Amino acid sequence: MGNITFTMIKPCAVRNGHIGAILDHVSKAGFRIKAVKMMRMSKKEAEAFYAVHKERPFYGELTEFMSSGPIVAAVLEKDNAVLAYRETIGATNPANAAEGTVRKLYAESIQANAVHGSDSDENAAIEAAFFFSQKDIFSKEGEICV
């Protein structure tokens, strides 16, 4: 089990002004933010990031949505980070998410579900590297992680 995970605050949550509340929620859940940036993905970047879903029927809609406005990408640190973060954000469908989870509080629908969260340690590393170089990810002491 790894100690980092990757998240993105999706365009819907950014548009609705939930960046601060979501980052506060994550921080109060014990995660340390190791890297963070706000940006807008191009359609090509969204297609590359979600390439694993290319054959799925929702791929085009997903990449269109994820490139529709700014996102906030972040690398988070905590023991057993991937599992802990998935518990913090709740089920993909906000109607099924537990009370008090990020998606229950801030999501609009299955697609506009406020945040992306890595589903494995391997994907967390791949996804973090998509947005951040190693020199952009900081350790607990504020030094660059290697």
C-alpha beads as a LAMMPS data file, in Angstrom:
LAMMPS data file: protein, C-alpha beads

146 atoms
145 bonds

1 atom types
1 bond types

-500.0 500.0 xlo xhi
-500.0 500.0 ylo yhi
-500.0 500.0 zlo zhi

Masses

1 110.0

Atoms # bond

1 1 1 0.000 0.000 0.000
2 1 1 1.386 3.358 -1.044
3 1 1 1.381 6.696 0.649
4 1 1 0.360 8.914 -2.276
5 1 1 -2.727 9.264 -4.396
6 1 1 -3.816 11.602 -7.144
7 1 1 -6.988 13.658 -7.347
8 1 1 -8.596 16.164 -9.648
9 1 1 -11.327 18.556 -8.674
10 1 1 -13.521 18.384 -11.765
11 1 1 -14.791 21.344 -13.818
12 1 1 -18.278 21.172 -12.246
13 1 1 -16.933 21.568 -8.701
14 1 1 -14.542 24.333 -9.793
15 1 1 -17.438 26.147 -11.520
16 1 1 -19.561 25.799 -8.385
17 1 1 -16.869 27.317 -6.159
18 1 1 -16.054 24.161 -4.175
19 1 1 -12.234 24.159 -4.482
20 1 1 -11.587 25.503 -0.998
21 1 1 -14.220 23.337 0.683
22 1 1 -12.958 20.165 -1.011
23 1 1 -9.300 20.874 -0.196
24 1 1 -10.315 21.649 3.406
25 1 1 -12.293 18.377 3.577
26 1 1 -9.275 16.462 2.269
27 1 1 -6.930 18.179 4.718
28 1 1 -9.252 17.479 7.672
29 1 1 -9.313 13.812 6.590
30 1 1 -5.566 13.722 7.297
31 1 1 -4.153 14.092 3.790
32 1 1 -1.131 16.296 3.171
33 1 1 -1.063 18.150 -0.145
34 1 1 2.263 17.418 -1.848
35 1 1 1.537 19.214 -5.142
36 1 1 -1.401 21.240 -6.463
37 1 1 -2.207 23.286 -9.541
38 1 1 -5.181 24.715 -11.358
39 1 1 -5.301 24.373 -15.123
40 1 1 -7.554 23.642 -18.050
41 1 1 -6.940 20.393 -19.902
42 1 1 -7.189 20.447 -23.652
43 1 1 -9.402 17.823 -25.265
44 1 1 -6.228 15.952 -26.333
45 1 1 -4.877 15.996 -22.756
46 1 1 -8.209 14.712 -21.409
47 1 1 -8.193 11.963 -24.053
48 1 1 -4.648 10.980 -23.080
49 1 1 -5.397 11.019 -19.347
50 1 1 -8.528 8.876 -19.762
51 1 1 -7.103 6.650 -22.528
52 1 1 -7.759 3.593 -20.345
53 1 1 -11.485 4.222 -20.970
54 1 1 -11.167 4.756 -24.732
55 1 1 -13.338 1.760 -25.655
56 1 1 -16.079 2.607 -23.151
57 1 1 -19.261 4.292 -24.366
58 1 1 -18.849 7.305 -22.063
59 1 1 -15.282 8.163 -23.192
60 1 1 -16.188 10.993 -25.588
61 1 1 -18.605 12.566 -23.125
62 1 1 -16.074 12.227 -20.298
63 1 1 -13.214 13.843 -22.193
64 1 1 -15.491 16.632 -23.440
65 1 1 -16.641 17.306 -19.873
66 1 1 -13.130 17.174 -18.380
67 1 1 -11.869 19.703 -20.927
68 1 1 -14.895 22.009 -20.495
69 1 1 -13.324 24.169 -17.793
70 1 1 -10.534 24.434 -15.235
71 1 1 -9.622 21.537 -12.956
72 1 1 -7.456 21.393 -9.851
73 1 1 -4.924 18.545 -9.892
74 1 1 -3.264 17.440 -6.660
75 1 1 -0.985 14.796 -5.210
76 1 1 -2.015 13.768 -1.710
77 1 1 -0.079 11.872 0.944
78 1 1 -1.354 9.653 3.749
79 1 1 -0.776 6.066 4.831
80 1 1 -2.701 3.754 2.485
81 1 1 -3.587 6.867 0.484
82 1 1 -5.545 5.356 -2.417
83 1 1 -7.984 3.409 -0.245
84 1 1 -8.248 6.197 2.331
85 1 1 -8.997 8.764 -0.376
86 1 1 -11.609 6.593 -2.063
87 1 1 -13.347 6.282 1.315
88 1 1 -13.116 10.068 1.779
89 1 1 -14.683 10.870 -1.602
90 1 1 -17.405 8.209 -1.587
91 1 1 -19.105 6.213 -4.327
92 1 1 -18.915 7.343 -7.966
93 1 1 -22.682 7.851 -7.968
94 1 1 -23.304 10.577 -5.374
95 1 1 -26.747 9.073 -4.672
96 1 1 -24.914 6.005 -3.313
97 1 1 -22.143 7.923 -1.525
98 1 1 -21.992 7.814 2.253
99 1 1 -23.052 10.886 4.212
100 1 1 -20.208 13.324 4.769
101 1 1 -18.141 12.181 1.772
102 1 1 -16.918 14.662 -0.825
103 1 1 -19.220 13.339 -3.520
104 1 1 -22.279 13.308 -1.258
105 1 1 -21.579 16.942 -0.349
106 1 1 -20.411 18.425 -3.673
107 1 1 -21.330 16.167 -6.620
108 1 1 -24.186 16.789 -9.048
109 1 1 -24.382 13.432 -10.865
110 1 1 -22.383 10.318 -11.750
111 1 1 -20.401 12.249 -14.368
112 1 1 -20.312 15.566 -12.517
113 1 1 -19.191 13.819 -9.346
114 1 1 -16.876 16.608 -8.114
115 1 1 -13.568 14.719 -7.982
116 1 1 -11.439 12.063 -9.612
117 1 1 -9.514 9.675 -7.379
118 1 1 -6.891 7.105 -8.350
119 1 1 -8.028 3.487 -8.133
120 1 1 -4.647 1.864 -7.435
121 1 1 -1.141 2.719 -6.244
122 1 1 0.151 2.122 -9.772
123 1 1 -2.419 4.465 -11.325
124 1 1 -1.787 7.082 -8.628
125 1 1 1.871 7.243 -9.691
126 1 1 0.987 7.343 -13.408
127 1 1 -1.690 9.999 -12.929
128 1 1 0.500 12.176 -10.690
129 1 1 3.284 12.003 -13.287
130 1 1 0.827 13.103 -15.997
131 1 1 0.447 16.494 -14.274
132 1 1 3.572 16.905 -12.127
133 1 1 7.291 16.320 -12.503
134 1 1 9.178 14.868 -9.543
135 1 1 10.547 18.326 -8.734
136 1 1 6.959 19.573 -8.266
137 1 1 6.049 17.021 -5.573
138 1 1 7.240 17.974 -2.113
139 1 1 8.016 15.843 0.926
140 1 1 6.870 16.480 4.488
141 1 1 9.870 18.696 5.175
142 1 1 9.168 20.805 2.093
143 1 1 11.994 19.188 0.154
144 1 1 11.491 17.777 -3.286
145 1 1 10.512 14.083 -3.296
146 1 1 12.787 11.870 -5.356

Bonds

1 1 1 2
2 1 2 3
3 1 3 4
4 1 4 5
5 1 5 6
6 1 6 7
7 1 7 8
8 1 8 9
9 1 9 10
10 1 10 11
11 1 11 12
12 1 12 13
13 1 13 14
14 1 14 15
15 1 15 16
16 1 16 17
17 1 17 18
18 1 18 19
19 1 19 20
20 1 20 21
21 1 21 22
22 1 22 23
23 1 23 24
24 1 24 25
25 1 25 26
26 1 26 27
27 1 27 28
28 1 28 29
29 1 29 30
30 1 30 31
31 1 31 32
32 1 32 33
33 1 33 34
34 1 34 35
35 1 35 36
36 1 36 37
37 1 37 38
38 1 38 39
39 1 39 40
40 1 40 41
41 1 41 42
42 1 42 43
43 1 43 44
44 1 44 45
45 1 45 46
46 1 46 47
47 1 47 48
48 1 48 49
49 1 49 50
50 1 50 51
51 1 51 52
52 1 52 53
53 1 53 54
54 1 54 55
55 1 55 56
56 1 56 57
57 1 57 58
58 1 58 59
59 1 59 60
60 1 60 61
61 1 61 62
62 1 62 63
63 1 63 64
64 1 64 65
65 1 65 66
66 1 66 67
67 1 67 68
68 1 68 69
69 1 69 70
70 1 70 71
71 1 71 72
72 1 72 73
73 1 73 74
74 1 74 75
75 1 75 76
76 1 76 77
77 1 77 78
78 1 78 79
79 1 79 80
80 1 80 81
81 1 81 82
82 1 82 83
83 1 83 84
84 1 84 85
85 1 85 86
86 1 86 87
87 1 87 88
88 1 88 89
89 1 89 90
90 1 90 91
91 1 91 92
92 1 92 93
93 1 93 94
94 1 94 95
95 1 95 96
96 1 96 97
97 1 97 98
98 1 98 99
99 1 99 100
100 1 100 101
101 1 101 102
102 1 102 103
103 1 103 104
104 1 104 105
105 1 105 106
106 1 106 107
107 1 107 108
108 1 108 109
109 1 109 110
110 1 110 111
111 1 111 112
112 1 112 113
113 1 113 114
114 1 114 115
115 1 115 116
116 1 116 117
117 1 117 118
118 1 118 119
119 1 119 120
120 1 120 121
121 1 121 122
122 1 122 123
123 1 123 124
124 1 124 125
125 1 125 126
126 1 126 127
127 1 127 128
128 1 128 129
129 1 129 130
130 1 130 131
131 1 131 132
132 1 132 133
133 1 133 134
134 1 134 135
135 1 135 136
136 1 136 137
137 1 137 138
138 1 138 139
139 1 139 140
140 1 140 141
141 1 141 142
142 1 142 143
143 1 143 144
144 1 144 145
145 1 145 146
